[in-house]
């Protein structure tokens, strides 16, 4: 069996399973998902910075999904692709995590590759959008298999998400579908200084730019969130969010629930900062 190994260095998330467990459990201390029991938890959107900044939100989304739904497969949509890219799909048999390998659902991969034009994800891509989630996925869904793919910020993301839902329904596979994206990257480090620097810039990102993307994501407006991200630089991996929305919508989701939102500025104030949102469908 071919195993995909860890690429990201220690600063993204811990190497040791005990350290990962400690961090994940700390993110849930004093917090609970108090939404109505009628909510199924079909998927969501998570951020993908290092755990120090966004691990709390990612853990809470996956915890919320685990508390609502059993999943044969966790579908993880990553991003960092331009509209011109084809989707990239992980084809190895398993992927290393600090809690042990997570098995890839290779039959699902084969079915999807017959339906949608994709390319194989490089073993050494170093892309954080999927890998940074894996230990959290394994912790909350230890028996589930994985379908991992990166979605371009284009209409193909919708096609991809719908194809995943159709295959799951046809083959009787229970899934949760999660899109991995950070929101506005603002400041001199990112070349976005529309509102200068300081509190007024932070307020604009929170109240306008990120809110515009989040509102469209909550409303499951796939075309709207892709357009908003392209025109306003409000998400770095809008394709991942679009695919997750498309899958959840095809499975019957009607709206999203915002679990929380904050920015890296709230954790470590700086002229350059990033927004993070956690959504459950």
Secondary structure, DSSP 8 states (H G I E B T S, - for coil): --EE---S-TTTS-SSHHHHHHHHHHHHTT------TT----EEEE--S-HHHHHHHHHHHHHHHHHH---SEEEEEE----TTS-EEE--SSEE--TTS-EEB-HHHHHHHHHHS-EEE--TT---HHHHHHHHHHHHH-TT-EEEEEE--SSTHHHHHHHHHHHHHHHHT--EEEEEE--B-EEBTTTTB-TT-SSHHHHHHIIIIIHHHHHHHHHTT-HHHHHHHHHHH--BS-HHHHHHHHHHHHHTT----EEEEEEEHHHHS--SSEEEEEEEE-
